[in-house]
Amino acid sequence: MNRRDLIQRVLVGGTVLVLAPSLIDSCTKDSSTNPDGGDPKPTKVDLDLTLPANSVLNNDGGSLIVQNIIVINTGSSTYSALSSICTHQGCTVGYNSGAGNIQCPCHGSVYATSGSVINGPAPQALKSYPVKLTGNILTITVT
């Protein structure tokens, strides 16, 4: 084997090592999408408001975090469901019923109950999820 053949084999082998993981990963099935190739299937989170664990949501200003979602009773049988993960650096936010807003304990970001940023350093709003109250069941649709 001459020097030129050796260099070509090393370059080809190196290229295969760099590209192989990308090619293999692109052929794997992504479980977050529909088998039809469309958008991810929505997931529903049901909260029974008659259960003691969820009873705080029966009161105006009551809040609960479940599955990284902060659920807030904003009054008059209306609810807000938002990601409980701060968009700044990933800390878990909490609802301040006295101030009527959502606060991040790590760096002071403040959000409205709609999820919009009131005060940074958060760069964007919290993700909002549709909420529906049917009888005593609060259903949150997570996409």
N, C-alpha and C positions, 0 to 999 in steps of 0.2 A: 504494500500500500504506500503510495507516495504522499507527499505533504498536501497536495491539492485535494486528494480524495479524503484524507483525514479531516481537513478543515470543512469540506462540504458535509461530511457525515455529522460532525459536531454541530454545525449550524442547523441542519435538518432535525437532528435529535433535540436540540435546544428549542427550536420552534415548536415541535410536537409537544414538548413538556409545558411550554407556555400556553399553547392553544387548547390542549386536551381538556383541562378542567372546564373551560368556557363552553366547549362543544358538548361535553357530557351534561353540564348543568342546563344548557338550553334544551336538552332532550327530556328532562325530567318533567313530570306532571306537577303543575302548581295547584295545590289543594285549595287555594283561596279563590279560584275561579270556577265557574260552572263548567261541567263537561262539554257544554255546547260552545265554550270559548267566550262567553259573555262576561258581564260584570259579576263580582262575587255575590253569592246568594246571601240575602239578608238573614240575620239571626235575630231571634226574638228573646228578650229577657222579660219574664213575667214576674211581677211582685204582687203577692197577695197581701193587701193592706190590713187584713184581719189577723195576720200573724204577728206575734209580739216583736219579732226581729225587724219588721217593716212598719210598725205602728207609729214611729216618729214622723212618717210621711203623712199622717192624718192631720197634723197640725200645721197651720200657716207658718212658714219659715223653717219647717223641719227638713233635714237633709240626711242622705244616706249614700255611702259609696259601695257599689256592688260591681264587680267585674270591671274595674277601672272606669266606671261611669259614676259621676256624681249626680244624684237625683234630688231635686229641690221642689218642695211644695211652695209655689210662689203666691199662693192665696187664691180664693174663690174656685177651688177644685181645679186649678191649673198647675202643671208641673213642667219643669225644665230638666232635660237629661243631657249632660255634656261629658266629654272626656275629662277624667280627673287628673290627667297628666299635663303639667304646665308646659307650654310650648317653648319656654326659654331653655330650661335644662332638665326637664323631666321629673321634677319634684311633684308629689301629690298635693293637689290644692284642696282647700276646705271652704265651706260656706260660712260666712259671717252674717248671721240673721239680723244682728243689730244694725250693721251697715248696709245690708241688703245686697252684698256682692260676694264674689269668690276671690279668695286671696291665696297667694303662694307664700308659704312660710320661709322659703329659701332665699329669694332675692326681691320679694316685695311686689311682684306683679299683681295687678288687680283686674278682675274680669267682671263684666255684667252678667246677670243670670241668662242672658241670650248667648253668652260665650265671647262677646266682643271685648277687646282689650280696652280697659279704662286707663291703666297706668302700667308702663313697661317696667322692666326690660323685655317682656314677652314680645316676640316679633309677629305673632299672629293669634287669631282667635282660637278658643277651644272648639273642638269638633262637637257639633250639636246633633242629637239623635231625636227622631220623631217619638212622641209619647202619646199614648191613648189610654184613657180611663174607661173601663167597661165594668160597671158594678163596683166590686172591690178589687178588681185586677188592673194593675197598671202595667201596660205593655210598652216596652222600649224596643224599637227596631234598630238593630246595629248592622251597618253595612260595611 
